[in-house]
Amino acid sequence: METMLIIVAGGSASGKTTVVKNLMSRLDINEVGIISLDNYYNDQSNLSMDERKQTNYDHPDSFDMDLLYIQLKELLAGKDIKEPVYDFVNHNRKENEYILISPKKVIILEGILALYDKKIRDLANLKIYVECDDDIRFIRRLERDMVERGRTGKFVIKQYLETVKPSHEAYVNPTKRYADIIIPNDKSHDVALEVILSRINDILRGNK
């Protein structure tokens, strides 16, 4: 079985997950696997909690791109992989816990810097960037991190101003130049999704 890799990148809280969910709703769920770049943050067991909190999680160096590349290659070669699981409360990978991902017809890699690493980009059949207004992204991130990740509003604002915003401008936003399709997240996705689905079907039929 030949597997196609789709990359969905974009700024923090830009709506990447929504785009992926919309794609999933129009594809056979049994033929699609999802990999989250968030789970490939570096292991930080050697750092104290205070040191972990100082990590710039929007910088390319905070991700284990080598492990991701190896596992993507294995998956595309028809092998199962054990995707790590990241604990956002403790700022570290969970010990002895993983997500078993089996080969599928379509694998979707989603994450802020999913288009950053050239060797990973080169594995992809289709590259998507989700764009969104900075203010909207900040509001979404504030709500998400307070509700889902146990952060205080003060911490989220400080982190956004000191690391998220500068890193977005320096590392994340420039990767949209590598995208085949850019989706504006403040509008309906219907047209973009139809184009993406058409391309997916072409690739699956062997019309590369």
Secondary structure as UniProt FT lines:
FT   STRAND          4..10
FT   TURN            12..13
FT   HELIX           16..26
FT   HELIX           29..31
FT   STRAND          32..36
FT   HELIX           37..40
FT   TURN            45..46
FT   HELIX           49..53
FT   TURN            57..58
FT   HELIX           60..62
FT   HELIX           65..76
FT   TURN            77..78
FT   STRAND          81..87
FT   TURN            88..91
FT   STRAND          92..101
FT   STRAND          106..110
FT   TURN            112..116
FT   HELIX           118..121
FT   TURN            122..123
FT   STRAND          126..131
FT   HELIX           134..148
FT   HELIX           153..159
FT   HELIX           160..164
FT   HELIX           165..167
FT   HELIX           168..172
FT   HELIX           173..178
FT   STRAND          181..184
FT   TURN            185..186
FT   HELIX           190..204
FT   TURN            205..206
//
